[in-house]
């Protein structure tokens, strides 16, 4: 079913919670000492808000390849092909005239649902979804390959997409006059399905010992994550992060294969950050102005009361998608108009005071403004100030802002100032962009996962040069260990008797740790 920005914006916090797990099956509930799928075990700690996810890895020593940059995951700038990757992803997801595969897949899912119902299984336990949480060596290979055969035509398109330099869905948001909150994103879920199919192809390749094929598919997954994550909306960025977490989980299986080459430099060469959210943050920063383009008319130039009456007439239709956010009555235009008119009258005194005291406008200038102009001007100035108070932090690495007092107290300060400013600030108070800054958590989680992969490969490289021994610390590695983007320091590492524990910094709700052993 097509999704809209309005729907996604209200689910954004739920998406972020799911992404804290940073693996393809992160939506499973945590219980004490419970086993989860895909080799991960989870353990609640005494701190009720932290669940430790643990995975056991058996590694084979592997020196760096010769030449050192023999392997790559995302095409280097010189190798990237000109062209738009989006075209190939849409071809792979759209099926075009592939009526045969459509019919076969429909029949497959119908039979799978019937079988699951007969056996009392949930959706996650039915084919093909259960395969997504199955280790490569435990997959029913023939069944999975028969399923993937339905969409074999995708592989060529996805190879072409991964090789392309840029991704652009030509949204042209500045030119859209329609309701931005109702902007449909029907392609997003299809891209997730593409990633799931690629994950199965990668795992089949690992199970069959086709290591080079697995590396190629893994690179295509990371490229897909980067491409889709660079789209205009934070929703797309979150989907890109989710796809990257699928690739991360597959990579943990690949790195345990006895014939897996060392991919340290391949991971080090990947773009940082992998999911570039700059465009999405820029769009999100301007989202209210895109939704209500007439806000650009609000400035210090005095205009007549008649002008502002017409302004309200043009504003009302645009508020229909913001009824919940702005606490407006629903479905009745007359009731909405009456609410807006009363709001303007009630907010006028505090708006005048704000313009004079905080915006430093001359009192005689403010007195000339019609009531509506004073209120709208104060509201837009307050919106723009606090919008930038939030979005300025998105320009910094997460480890620099995570514990900064000004960032930690940001929401509290905005609410306090809104309360002090008066009634005109209420709409801004209701539409807080705090979730946009929270998306930085997901981006940092993605970078943390890549840092863990790179550190694992540095450890395999060390073991190859030191009689299959684990390093006593990350400081003695022959190549630099990656830093944790949540702290700006090395990942947590502790050498035990016959194993080592590699941990990421605990984020709200989740901590990942890998138990590393060297194969005998």
C-alpha positions as CSV (number, residue, x, y, z in Angstrom):
1,X,0.0,0.0,0.0
2,X,1.4,3.4,-0.9
3,X,2.7,5.3,2.1
4,X,2.7,9.1,2.6
5,X,5.0,11.5,4.4
6,X,2.3,12.2,6.9
7,X,2.0,8.5,7.9
8,X,5.7,8.1,8.0
9,X,6.3,11.2,10.2
10,X,4.0,9.8,12.8
11,X,5.8,6.4,12.8
12,X,9.3,7.9,12.8
13,X,10.0,7.2,16.5
14,X,8.9,3.5,16.0
15,X,11.2,3.2,13.1
16,X,14.1,4.6,15.1
17,X,13.5,2.1,17.9
18,X,13.6,-0.7,15.4
19,X,16.8,0.6,13.9
20,X,18.6,0.7,17.2
21,X,18.9,-3.1,16.8
22,X,20.6,-2.5,13.4
23,X,19.9,-5.9,12.1
24,X,17.3,-7.2,9.7
25,X,15.2,-8.8,12.4
26,X,15.4,-6.2,15.1
27,X,11.6,-6.1,15.8
28,X,11.6,-9.2,17.9
29,X,10.8,-8.6,21.5
30,X,13.5,-9.2,24.1
31,X,13.2,-11.6,27.0
32,X,15.7,-12.7,29.5
33,X,18.2,-15.2,28.2
34,X,16.0,-15.7,25.1
35,X,17.5,-16.9,21.8
36,X,16.7,-14.9,18.8
37,X,17.1,-15.8,15.1
38,X,20.1,-15.5,12.9
39,X,22.6,-16.5,15.6
40,X,22.0,-13.6,17.9
41,X,21.2,-14.2,21.5
42,X,19.7,-11.4,23.6
43,X,20.0,-10.8,27.3
44,X,18.3,-8.1,29.4
45,X,20.6,-6.4,31.8
46,X,19.8,-5.0,35.2
47,X,19.3,-1.7,33.4
48,X,15.8,-2.3,32.0
49,X,16.4,0.0,29.0
50,X,19.4,-2.0,27.7
51,X,19.3,-5.4,25.9
52,X,22.6,-7.0,25.0
53,X,22.7,-8.7,21.6
54,X,25.5,-11.2,21.3
55,X,26.8,-13.2,18.4
56,X,29.5,-15.8,18.3
57,X,32.0,-15.6,15.4
58,X,34.7,-18.1,14.5
59,X,37.3,-16.4,12.4
60,X,40.0,-17.6,10.1
61,X,43.3,-15.6,9.9
62,X,43.6,-13.7,6.7
63,X,46.4,-11.4,5.6
64,X,45.6,-8.4,3.5
65,X,45.2,-9.3,-0.2
66,X,47.7,-8.5,-2.9
67,X,47.3,-6.0,-4.3
68,X,45.8,-4.4,-1.2
69,X,42.9,-2.9,-3.0
70,X,42.0,-6.0,-4.9
71,X,38.5,-6.1,-3.4
72,X,36.0,-3.3,-3.2
73,X,32.4,-3.1,-2.2
74,X,31.2,0.2,-3.5
75,X,32.7,1.3,-6.8
76,X,35.5,3.8,-6.5
77,X,35.0,7.2,-8.1
78,X,37.0,6.3,-11.1
79,X,35.2,3.1,-11.6
80,X,31.6,4.4,-11.0
81,X,29.5,4.6,-14.2
82,X,27.7,7.7,-15.1
83,X,23.9,7.5,-14.9
84,X,21.1,7.3,-12.5
85,X,20.9,4.2,-10.3
86,X,17.2,4.9,-9.5
87,X,16.2,3.8,-13.0
88,X,17.7,0.3,-12.5
89,X,16.2,-0.1,-9.0
90,X,12.8,0.8,-10.3
91,X,13.2,-1.7,-13.1
92,X,14.2,-4.4,-10.7
93,X,11.3,-3.7,-8.4
94,X,8.6,-2.8,-10.9
95,X,8.5,-6.2,-12.8
96,X,7.5,-4.3,-15.9
97,X,5.9,-7.0,-18.1
98,X,7.1,-9.9,-16.0
99,X,3.6,-11.5,-15.6
100,X,5.1,-15.0,-15.3
101,X,7.2,-14.1,-12.1
102,X,4.2,-12.2,-10.7
103,X,1.9,-15.2,-11.0
104,X,4.5,-17.6,-9.7
105,X,5.3,-15.4,-6.7
106,X,1.6,-14.9,-5.9
107,X,1.1,-18.7,-6.0
108,X,4.2,-19.3,-3.8
109,X,3.0,-16.8,-1.1
110,X,-0.5,-18.2,-1.2
111,X,0.8,-21.7,-0.6
112,X,3.2,-20.5,2.1
113,X,0.4,-18.7,4.0
114,X,-1.8,-21.8,3.9
115,X,1.0,-24.0,5.1
116,X,1.9,-21.6,7.9
117,X,-1.7,-21.4,9.0
118,X,-2.1,-25.2,9.0
119,X,1.1,-25.5,11.1
120,X,0.1,-22.6,13.4
121,X,3.1,-20.5,12.4
122,X,3.4,-16.7,12.4
123,X,4.3,-14.7,9.3
124,X,8.0,-14.5,10.4
125,X,8.1,-18.3,10.6
126,X,6.8,-18.9,7.0
127,X,8.8,-19.0,3.8
128,X,10.6,-16.9,2.6
129,X,10.7,-14.7,5.7
130,X,12.1,-17.5,8.0
131,X,15.0,-17.8,5.6
132,X,16.0,-14.2,6.2
133,X,16.8,-15.2,9.8
134,X,18.6,-18.5,8.9
135,X,22.3,-19.0,8.8
136,X,23.7,-19.8,5.3
137,X,24.6,-23.4,6.2
138,X,21.2,-24.1,7.6
139,X,19.2,-22.8,4.5
140,X,17.2,-25.3,2.4
141,X,19.3,-24.3,-0.5
142,X,17.3,-25.9,-3.3
143,X,14.0,-24.4,-2.0
144,X,15.6,-20.9,-1.6
145,X,17.1,-21.1,-5.1
146,X,13.8,-22.1,-6.6
147,X,12.2,-19.1,-4.9
148,X,14.9,-16.7,-6.1
149,X,14.5,-18.0,-9.6
150,X,11.2,-16.2,-9.8
151,X,13.1,-12.9,-9.7
152,X,16.3,-13.8,-11.5
153,X,15.7,-10.9,-13.8
154,X,16.5,-8.5,-10.9
155,X,20.2,-9.4,-10.7
156,X,21.3,-7.7,-13.9
157,X,19.4,-4.5,-12.9
158,X,20.9,-4.5,-9.4
159,X,24.4,-5.0,-10.8
160,X,23.8,-2.0,-13.1
161,X,22.4,0.1,-10.2
162,X,25.3,-0.6,-7.9
163,X,27.8,0.6,-10.5
164,X,26.0,4.0,-11.0
165,X,27.5,7.2,-9.6
166,X,24.3,8.8,-8.4
167,X,20.7,8.2,-7.3
168,X,17.9,10.6,-8.1
169,X,14.1,10.1,-8.2
170,X,13.6,13.5,-9.7
171,X,11.2,14.6,-7.0
172,X,11.6,18.4,-7.7
173,X,10.1,19.2,-4.3
174,X,10.4,22.9,-4.8
175,X,8.0,22.8,-7.7
176,X,5.3,20.7,-5.9
177,X,2.1,22.7,-5.1
178,X,0.3,19.8,-3.6
179,X,0.1,18.6,0.0
180,X,3.7,17.7,1.0
181,X,2.4,15.7,4.0
182,X,0.4,13.6,1.6
183,X,3.4,12.9,-0.7
184,X,3.3,9.2,-1.6
185,X,6.4,7.0,-1.4
186,X,5.2,3.7,-3.0
187,X,8.7,2.7,-4.0
188,X,10.1,2.5,-0.5
189,X,8.7,-0.8,0.6
190,X,9.7,-2.3,-2.8
191,X,13.3,-1.3,-2.2
192,X,13.3,-3.2,1.1
193,X,12.0,-6.3,-0.7
194,X,14.9,-6.0,-3.2
195,X,17.3,-5.9,-0.3
196,X,15.7,-9.0,1.3
197,X,16.1,-10.9,-2.0
198,X,19.7,-9.8,-2.3
199,X,20.3,-11.0,1.3
200,X,19.1,-14.5,0.3
201,X,21.3,-14.5,-2.8
202,X,24.3,-13.5,-0.6
203,X,23.6,-16.3,1.9
204,X,23.2,-18.9,-0.8
205,X,26.5,-17.8,-2.3
206,X,28.2,-18.2,1.1
207,X,26.6,-21.6,1.7
208,X,27.9,-22.8,-1.7
209,X,31.4,-21.4,-1.2
210,X,31.0,-18.8,-4.0
211,X,32.9,-16.2,-1.9
212,X,33.6,-13.8,-4.8
213,X,29.9,-13.8,-5.7
214,X,29.0,-13.2,-2.0
215,X,31.3,-10.2,-1.9
216,X,29.8,-8.8,-5.1
217,X,26.2,-9.1,-3.7
218,X,27.3,-7.7,-0.4
219,X,28.7,-4.6,-2.2
220,X,25.5,-4.3,-4.1
221,X,23.6,-4.2,-0.8
222,X,25.8,-1.5,0.7
223,X,25.5,0.5,-2.6
224,X,21.7,0.2,-2.5
225,X,21.7,1.4,1.1
226,X,23.9,4.4,0.2
227,X,21.8,5.2,-2.9
228,X,18.4,5.0,-1.3
229,X,19.7,6.7,1.9
230,X,20.6,9.8,-0.2
231,X,17.0,10.4,-1.2
232,X,15.1,13.6,-0.3
233,X,13.3,12.2,2.7
234,X,14.5,11.0,6.1
235,X,12.2,8.1,5.7
236,X,14.3,7.0,2.8
237,X,17.4,7.5,4.8
238,X,16.0,5.2,7.5
239,X,15.3,2.6,4.9
240,X,18.9,2.9,3.7
241,X,20.1,2.3,7.2
242,X,17.9,-0.7,7.5
243,X,19.3,-2.1,4.2
244,X,22.8,-1.5,5.5
245,X,22.0,-3.4,8.7
246,X,20.9,-6.4,6.5
247,X,24.2,-6.2,4.7
248,X,26.0,-6.0,8.0
249,X,24.4,-9.2,9.2
250,X,25.3,-11.0,6.0
251,X,28.9,-9.7,6.2
252,X,29.2,-11.3,9.7
253,X,28.6,-14.7,8.0
254,X,30.9,-14.0,5.1
255,X,33.8,-13.0,7.3
256,X,33.6,-16.4,9.0
257,X,34.0,-18.4,5.8
258,X,37.3,-20.2,5.6
259,X,38.1,-18.8,2.1
260,X,37.0,-15.2,2.8
261,X,39.7,-12.8,1.8
262,X,40.5,-10.0,4.2
263,X,38.2,-7.0,3.4
264,X,39.8,-4.5,5.8
265,X,40.7,-2.0,3.1
266,X,37.4,-2.6,1.3
267,X,35.5,-1.6,4.4
268,X,37.9,1.3,5.0
269,X,37.4,2.6,1.5
270,X,33.6,2.8,1.8
271,X,32.2,6.4,2.0
272,X,31.9,7.9,5.5
273,X,29.2,8.2,6.4
274,X,27.8,5.4,4.2
275,X,24.3,6.9,4.4
276,X,24.7,10.6,3.5
277,X,21.6,12.3,5.0
278,X,22.6,15.9,4.0
279,X,19.9,16.2,1.3
280,X,17.2,14.7,3.5
281,X,18.1,17.0,6.4
282,X,18.0,20.0,4.1
283,X,14.5,19.0,2.9
284,X,13.3,18.3,6.4
285,X,14.6,21.7,7.6
286,X,12.5,23.3,4.9
287,X,9.5,20.9,5.2
288,X,7.1,23.3,6.9
289,X,8.0,26.0,4.3
290,X,7.4,23.5,1.5
291,X,4.1,22.5,3.0
292,X,3.0,26.1,3.5
293,X,4.7,28.0,0.7
294,X,2.8,31.2,1.6
295,X,5.1,31.5,4.7
296,X,7.5,33.1,2.3
297,X,5.1,36.1,2.2
298,X,5.5,36.8,5.9
299,X,8.0,39.6,6.4
300,X,8.4,43.0,8.0
301,X,6.7,44.8,5.1
302,X,3.3,46.3,6.4
303,X,0.3,45.0,4.5
304,X,-3.4,45.6,4.8
305,X,-5.9,43.7,6.9
306,X,-7.6,42.6,3.6
307,X,-4.3,41.1,2.4
308,X,-4.1,39.0,5.6
309,X,-7.8,37.9,5.3
310,X,-6.9,36.5,1.8
311,X,-3.8,35.0,3.3
312,X,-5.9,33.0,5.8
313,X,-8.2,31.9,3.0
314,X,-5.3,30.5,1.1
315,X,-3.8,29.0,4.2
316,X,-6.8,26.9,5.4
317,X,-6.7,24.2,2.7
318,X,-3.0,23.6,3.4
319,X,-3.7,23.0,7.1
320,X,-5.9,19.9,6.5
321,X,-2.9,17.6,6.8
322,X,-1.7,19.4,9.9
323,X,-4.9,19.2,11.9
324,X,-3.3,16.7,14.4
325,X,0.0,18.5,14.7
326,X,-1.6,21.9,15.3
327,X,-4.5,20.6,17.4
328,X,-7.1,21.8,15.0
329,X,-10.7,20.5,14.7
330,X,-10.9,17.9,12.0
331,X,-13.1,17.8,8.9
332,X,-15.0,21.1,9.3
333,X,-13.5,24.0,7.4
334,X,-15.7,26.6,9.2
335,X,-14.6,25.2,12.6
336,X,-10.9,25.4,11.5
337,X,-11.4,29.0,10.3
338,X,-13.0,30.0,13.6
339,X,-10.2,28.3,15.5
340,X,-7.5,30.2,13.5
341,X,-9.3,33.6,13.9
342,X,-9.6,33.1,17.6
343,X,-6.0,32.0,17.8
344,X,-4.9,35.2,16.0
345,X,-6.8,37.4,18.4
346,X,-5.6,35.6,21.5
347,X,-1.9,35.4,20.4
348,X,-1.6,39.1,19.3
349,X,-0.4,40.5,22.7
350,X,2.4,38.0,23.2
351,X,3.4,38.2,19.5
352,X,3.8,42.0,19.7
353,X,5.9,41.6,22.8
354,X,8.1,38.9,21.2
355,X,8.7,41.0,18.1
356,X,9.8,44.0,20.1
357,X,11.7,42.3,23.0
358,X,13.3,39.3,21.2
359,X,13.4,40.3,17.5
360,X,14.3,44.0,18.3
361,X,11.7,45.5,15.9
362,X,10.7,49.1,16.7
363,X,7.5,49.3,18.7
364,X,5.9,51.9,16.3
365,X,6.6,49.5,13.4
366,X,4.9,46.6,15.1
367,X,1.9,48.7,16.0
368,X,1.3,49.4,12.3
369,X,1.0,45.7,11.6
370,X,-2.5,44.2,11.3
371,X,-3.2,41.7,14.1
372,X,-2.7,38.7,11.7
373,X,0.6,40.0,10.4
374,X,2.1,40.4,13.9
375,X,1.1,36.9,14.9
376,X,2.3,35.2,11.7
377,X,5.6,37.1,11.7
378,X,6.3,36.2,15.4
379,X,5.3,32.6,14.7
380,X,7.6,32.3,11.6
381,X,10.5,33.9,13.4
382,X,10.1,31.6,16.3
383,X,9.8,28.6,13.9
384,X,12.9,29.5,12.0
385,X,15.0,30.1,15.1
386,X,14.1,26.7,16.7
387,X,14.2,24.8,13.4
388,X,17.9,25.9,13.1
389,X,18.6,25.2,16.8
390,X,17.8,21.6,16.0
391,X,19.3,21.2,12.5
392,X,22.6,22.9,13.3
393,X,23.5,19.8,15.3
394,X,23.0,17.5,12.3
395,X,26.2,19.0,10.7
396,X,28.4,17.5,13.5
397,X,29.6,14.0,14.1
398,X,27.4,12.2,16.6
399,X,30.1,11.6,19.2
400,X,30.5,15.4,19.4
401,X,26.8,16.1,20.1
402,X,25.6,13.0,22.0
403,X,26.6,14.3,25.5
404,X,26.8,18.0,24.8
405,X,24.6,19.7,27.4
406,X,23.2,22.2,24.8
407,X,22.1,19.2,22.7
408,X,20.8,17.0,25.5
409,X,18.6,19.8,26.9
410,X,17.5,21.0,23.4
411,X,13.9,19.9,23.6
412,X,13.5,21.1,27.2
413,X,14.9,24.5,26.3
414,X,12.6,24.8,23.3
415,X,9.5,23.9,25.3
416,X,10.5,26.3,28.1
417,X,11.0,29.2,25.6
418,X,7.8,28.4,23.8
419,X,5.9,28.5,27.1
420,X,7.5,31.8,27.9
421,X,6.9,33.3,24.4
422,X,3.2,32.9,24.5
423,X,0.3,31.5,22.5
424,X,1.8,32.3,19.1
425,X,4.5,29.7,19.7
426,X,2.1,26.9,20.3
427,X,2.0,25.6,16.7
428,X,5.8,25.4,16.7
429,X,5.7,23.7,20.1
430,X,3.3,21.1,18.6
431,X,5.5,20.5,15.5
432,X,8.9,19.8,17.1
433,X,11.6,18.6,14.6
434,X,13.4,16.7,17.4
435,X,12.9,13.4,15.7
436,X,15.1,14.7,12.8
437,X,18.1,15.0,15.1
438,X,17.3,11.6,16.6
439,X,17.8,10.1,13.1
440,X,21.5,10.8,13.7
441,X,21.3,7.8,16.1
442,X,20.5,5.5,13.2
443,X,23.3,7.0,11.0
444,X,25.8,6.5,13.9
445,X,24.6,2.9,14.4
446,X,25.3,2.2,10.7
447,X,28.8,3.6,11.0
448,X,29.3,1.6,14.2
449,X,28.5,-1.6,12.4
450,X,30.9,-0.9,9.6
451,X,33.5,0.0,12.3
452,X,33.0,-3.4,13.8
453,X,33.4,-5.1,10.5
454,X,36.6,-3.2,9.8
455,X,38.0,-4.1,13.3
456,X,37.2,-7.8,12.8
457,X,39.2,-7.7,9.6
458,X,42.1,-6.0,11.4
459,X,42.0,-8.7,14.0
460,X,42.1,-11.4,11.2
461,X,45.0,-9.7,9.7
462,X,46.8,-9.6,13.1
463,X,46.1,-13.3,13.6
464,X,47.6,-14.1,10.2
465,X,50.8,-12.5,11.3
466,X,50.9,-13.7,14.9
467,X,50.4,-17.5,14.9
468,X,46.6,-17.3,14.9
469,X,46.5,-15.4,18.1
470,X,43.9,-12.8,19.0
471,X,45.4,-9.3,19.8
472,X,45.7,-8.4,23.5
473,X,44.3,-5.0,22.7
474,X,43.2,-3.0,19.6
475,X,46.1,-0.6,20.1
476,X,48.6,-3.3,18.9
477,X,46.9,-4.1,15.6
478,X,49.0,-3.8,12.5
479,X,46.4,-1.5,10.9
480,X,44.3,1.1,12.7
481,X,41.1,-0.1,14.3
482,X,38.0,1.9,13.5
483,X,36.5,4.3,16.1
484,X,33.0,4.1,17.5
485,X,31.0,7.0,16.1
486,X,29.1,7.2,19.4
487,X,32.2,8.0,21.4
488,X,35.0,9.0,18.9
489,X,37.2,6.4,20.6
490,X,38.1,2.8,19.7
491,X,35.4,0.1,20.1
492,X,35.3,-1.7,23.4
493,X,37.6,-4.8,23.3
494,X,38.6,-7.3,25.9
495,X,40.8,-10.4,25.4
496,X,39.8,-13.5,27.4
497,X,41.4,-16.9,27.6
498,X,40.3,-18.4,24.3
499,X,38.2,-15.6,22.9
500,X,37.8,-11.8,22.8
501,X,34.7,-9.6,23.2
502,X,34.1,-6.7,20.8
503,X,31.4,-4.3,21.9
504,X,29.8,-1.2,20.5
505,X,28.8,1.7,22.8
506,X,25.4,1.0,24.4
507,X,22.7,3.2,22.9
508,X,19.2,3.6,24.3
509,X,17.6,0.1,24.2
510,X,20.5,-1.9,22.7
511,X,24.1,-2.9,22.8
512,X,25.8,-5.3,20.4
513,X,28.7,-7.5,21.3
514,X,30.6,-10.1,19.2
515,X,32.4,-13.0,20.8
516,X,35.4,-13.7,18.6
517,X,37.4,-16.9,18.3
518,X,40.1,-18.0,15.9
519,X,39.5,-21.3,14.2
520,X,41.8,-24.1,15.2
